[in-house]
Amino acid sequence: MKLALIGAGQRGMIYSSSAFPRAEIIAVTDPDEGRRRAAAEQFGIAPERRYASVEEFYRQGKICDAVIIASMDRDHYAQTMQALELGYDILLEKPISPSPEECVKIQQKANEKGRKVTVCHVLRYTNFYSEIKNLIDRGELGKVLTIQHNENIGNFHMAHSFVRGNWRRSDLSSPLIMQKSCHDMDLLAWLADSDAKRISSYGDLAFFKEENAPPDSSDRCVTCKAAKDCRFDARKMYLPIAGGWPATVVAEDQSEEGLLKALESGPYGRCVFRNDNDVCDNQVSIIEFKNGVKVTFHLSAFTNKMHRTIKIMCEHGEIRGDDSRNIIEVTKFASNMAEGQEQRIIRPATVSGGHNGGDTGLMNDFLNELERSGGESRSSIDKSVESHLMAYAAEKARLTGTVVDMDRMKSELLEAVSVSG
């Protein structure tokens, strides 16, 4: 099996590493020379297969079995459509595209060409959420009625990726709920086993803005008089974790000197309160599914760690989960307050790799799919578009203060796609 990597950033390298050595990575495309070189050295890619532009790569025609597209959000559409024209199967980083029209066009093109497009919804592949799905499907607690789900971003992760980083502005990448939480929309649709009926949403940029900057602060941490008492001082965030994420994103040189040099002029040394970021730092969405399941989804930067928590309320009991603790609590309802509850604790098998083994599970599924003639991946393009339309609807509801009817929105979307060709 031969693959090419388009976008040698963190996620692209993770997916490629999960595939290697079961699959050979024969080409890399990335505009950054350092990232190209790192990928080429790790996977033994020949010098003539290292491309600075995706156009240069595509001019070679189809030279391998599939491509991994892990570039920036707004590059996905053009790169994916051209790959489909050339006959490539694709592993596509989420989001498919920030544009719902482009998501649908990719789906239509993949089906027209008979190509496989697997979207990187890695949570479906974790033992943790697979166990929750199995609990629901076995029906021992009856039907699912309501779900409370939280994506706890972590205040330092928000500051790194969505205030200072590549995903800080909707016009450069995607709205936060699309970029970060199409994962969660996909997970909720999978667990509810239904398409969404209607969605409302509320949120804003509440904290990471100039009015909350400390007195005497400046636009860069290295020159800031308030840095000593600020937890977002870039030196506090990155120097103690040199060699690990997210410090490795800041600079190729992970020495103290190399990191400090990057913070003096690079994006990760900017003040989190004096930046050009505009994405939400908190958002609450209410989702009604067609089968009657109601969901509240809470996306928040104001947590101490990065993790997800979930509570699923069924007819005869409830399921609680915390993926950071790898604990699932299953409780059957009692007849009264005095009666002892029937409860069991499940600790799913742990698997090495990112997203609690989800990255490895995703890549194994993708490679298995390429090797067999039939079947469909757990996160195929046909299954994954729904989550993106849900995220788009939530953002539309937030911006307009309305409740979005999903069928009406989809009908209007398909009409717009048909008109645009």
Summary of the structure (lengths in Angstrom):
residues: 421
radius of gyration: 22.2
end to end distance: 34.3
largest distance: 73.2
contacts: 1445
relative contact order: 0.16
helix: 44%
strand: 21%
